[in-house]
Amino acid sequence: MSSRILSKITGFSYLVIFFAAIFANFFVIESILQSPLETIQQSNLTVRFGILAFLITVVFDVVVAWTLYELYKKHQLSGLSTLFRMMHAAIMGVAVFALPGALTLTTDAEILAQVNIFNTIWLIGLFFFGLHLILLGKIIGQPKIIAIFLVIAGVMYMVDTSAHFLLSNYDDYASVFLALVAIPSIVGEMAFAIWLLLKGGKDSTEIAGG
């Protein structure tokens, strides 16, 4: 398979992950957190679609891990980067198991407990995802600005996960940490996805890494 086709697959997969994750997180999980029992009872089908969206992100995470490895396998860090992304995908897959159990629960406390299990496991996965992004930024090298944003995003994911477990008053700073993670992550990963779709693989020496 040519580098150009692999780049397009990677870029497309990133976009699928991006939009599926937005729907699952901001339209489903946030709704459950705001009104647990009401959301489960009145928007049950939407919640089920949210669970499916999370599964879709796991599937395309694996696809991205594979295509990125194929694109940059000449780089000495590519294998390690792939393993960290696969760890993230595997942990995310385990986290999703907590959500279907909430569909039949009948109290706010029980539902929130299931969602908290999901969020905690997912948070651990994001630590490894951060390591993947740091390595990916070093692997791609160019475009330089995208590589920098990927590294910053990776560091912020790791800092945020660590802060969750180390700071007893994390909620007081949650909005700050969210911004620190979201801004470099959205800019870096979306820019990388668009670059892959439009330009990736056209220059085989550029895409090969080094």
N, C-alpha and C positions, 0 to 999 in steps of 0.2 A: 504494500500500500504506500502511495507517495506521501511525502511530507505535507504537501498541500491538502490532500484529503484528510490526513490525520489532524491537521490544524483546524480544518472546518468542523470536523467531528468534535474536537475539543471545545472550540468556541461555541458551537451549538449546545453542547452538553452543559457548559457553564451557564448559558442563558436559561436552560431548563431548570437547573438547580436553583438559580437566582429567583425565578418567578414562582417555582413550587415552594421554596422556603419562605418567601414573602407571604404567600397565601396561608401556609400552614402555621406560621408564627404569628403574624399580625391579624389574620382574620379568624383563626381558630383558637390557638393557645391563649392569646390575649383576651379573647371573648370568654373563654373558660375561666381565666383568672379573675375577670371582672364579675361574672355571674355564673358560677360553676353549675349549679343544678338547672337553672333556667336554660343555659346554653345546651347542656346535654339533653334535656327533655324537648326543647322547642326547636333546636337546630341540630338534631341528631345526625341527619344526613350530611350536613356541612362538616360536622366533626369527623365523620367517617371519611369524607373526601380529604380532610386535613391529614388524617392518618395515612391515607394513600399517597398524598403529596410528599410526606416525609419518606415513605418507602421509595418513591420515585427519585428523591434526592440521593438516597443511598445507592440505588442502581447506577445513576449517572455519575456519582462520585467514583465508583469503581471504573466506569468507562473512562473518566478523566484521568484516573491514576494510570490506566493502561496506555492511553494515547500519549500522555506526557512522557511516560517512560520510553515509548517507541520514538518519540520526537527527539528526546535528549539523552538517549541511552549511551551515547559516547562520553557523556560527562560522568566523572567519577562519583558524583553525589546523587546521580539520578536514581539508583537502586534504593538508597536510603530514604530519599524523598518519597518515593513510591510506597515504601513500607509504612511510613508515617501516615500517608493519606489513606492507605488501606486499613490501618489501625483505627483511624477516625471513622471510616465507613462502617467497620465492624462494630465499634462501640455505639455508633448512631443506630445501627440495626437493632442492637440489644435494647437501647433506650426506648425505641418505638413500641416494644412489647408491653410497656407500662400503660400505654394509652387506650388500647381496646378494653382493658379492664374497667376503665372509667365510664364506659357506655351504659353499664347496668347498675351503677351505684346510685344511691338515693339521698345522699346528704352532701352539703358543700364541703365539709371536712374530708370526707372519704375521697371525693373527686380531686380536691386540691392535693391530697397526699399522693395520688397516682401521678398527677402532673409534676409534682415536686420530684418524684423518683425519676421521671423522664428527664427533667431539666438537669438534675444532678449528674446523671450518667452522661447526657449529652455534653455537659460542661467539661467533664473529664476528657471526652473525645476531642473537644476543641483545643485542648492543650497540645495534643499530638498534631492537630491540624495546623496549629501555629508553627510547630517545628517544620512541617511540610512547606508552609509558605516562606519561611526564612530560607530554607534550602532552595526552593524554587526560584526565589529572587536571585540567589547566587548563581543558579544554573543557567537561567535565561540570559542574564547579562544585559541584553538589549531587547527592547528600548530601555535605556537606563532609568528613566523616571518611573516606568512601570515596575521595574525590578526593585527600586527603592521603596515604592509603596507596598509591594508584596512583603518585603522584609519587615517594614514598620508594622503592617497588619499582623504578621506572624508574631512579632514581639508583643503586640497589644493583646492578642488572644491569650497568650501565655500569662501575661500580667493580670488580665481579667480573671482567668480561672484561678490563679494563685490568690488573688484578692478575695474571691468568693470564700475560699477556705481559711484564709489567714485573718481577715478583718471581721470582727464580730458585728461591727456597725456598717457592713458593706452597703446596705440599703440607703444609707445617708449619701453615698457617693455613686449610686447605681447609674444615674443619668450621665455623670461625667465619664464613667468607664464605658457606658454604651457608646458615647460619642467617640471616645478614643479608639474603640474597636471598629465601629461602623464606618467612619469616614475613610480611613486608609484601606479598609477591606473592600468597600464598595468601589472606591476610585481605582484601586489596584487591580482587583479581580475583574471588574467590568471592562476596564481599559484593556486588560490582557485578553479577555474574551473577544472584544471587538477587533483588536490587533490580529488575533489568530484568524478570525473570519475574513478580514480584509487583506492581510499581508503575510500571515504566517505560512511558512513553507515555500514561498516564492524564491527565497534565496537559501539553498540547501546548506551553505556554509554558515549562514547566520543561525539557522534553526538547530544546527548540530550541537551547539554549546561548545565548551572547551575547558 
